Amino acid sequence: LKVVIDTGCSVNIIGTDTYSSLENPPPLKKSKKRLFSYQSKYTLAISGKFSTVVRFKSSSTKATFYVVDGQGESLLGFETAQDLGLVQILCPITTESVDQKFPQVFKGTGKFKGRQFEIHIDPNVAPVAQLHN
């Protein structure tokens, strides 16, 4: 099965058309999870979910796939892709290291003095926020 790695996706997704084309599709379990596609306020219609072992080269991991109505590319979410060694976080930054490096910035209540700043906002650009479930 070919999948697209989507590091912004919190789950693994497969369409009903692809699911139906599998040789021995595993039985679906009901799901109460609510899934949204990027920049959508409408939930995806979920037919069910199944768990399986996913393999890539010498790596394997157990993963849950949500079967959504319709067709489209199958998506491999961030966590599963990371478990298989397909993606890595190379420069993790922790708040602890920043706190230790700049302790004077993180003491007490601060206020920026001496300069005035103006924030320019383009009214033609729509703000975007997508929850990562």
WOPEQUI-V117240 format. One record per pair of residues at least 24 apart in sequence whose C-alpha atoms are under 6 Angstrom apart, sorted by the first residue. I is the first residue (numbers start at 1). GAP is how many residues later the second one is. Records with the same first field share a line. If there is no record, write none. Layout:
I=GAP  GAP
This chain:
3=71  72
4=71  72
5=70  71
6=70  71
7=70  71
9=68
10=67
11=66
12=53  63  64  65
13=52  53  61  62
14=53  60
15=52  53  54  55  56
16=51  52  53  54
17=54
45=24
59=25
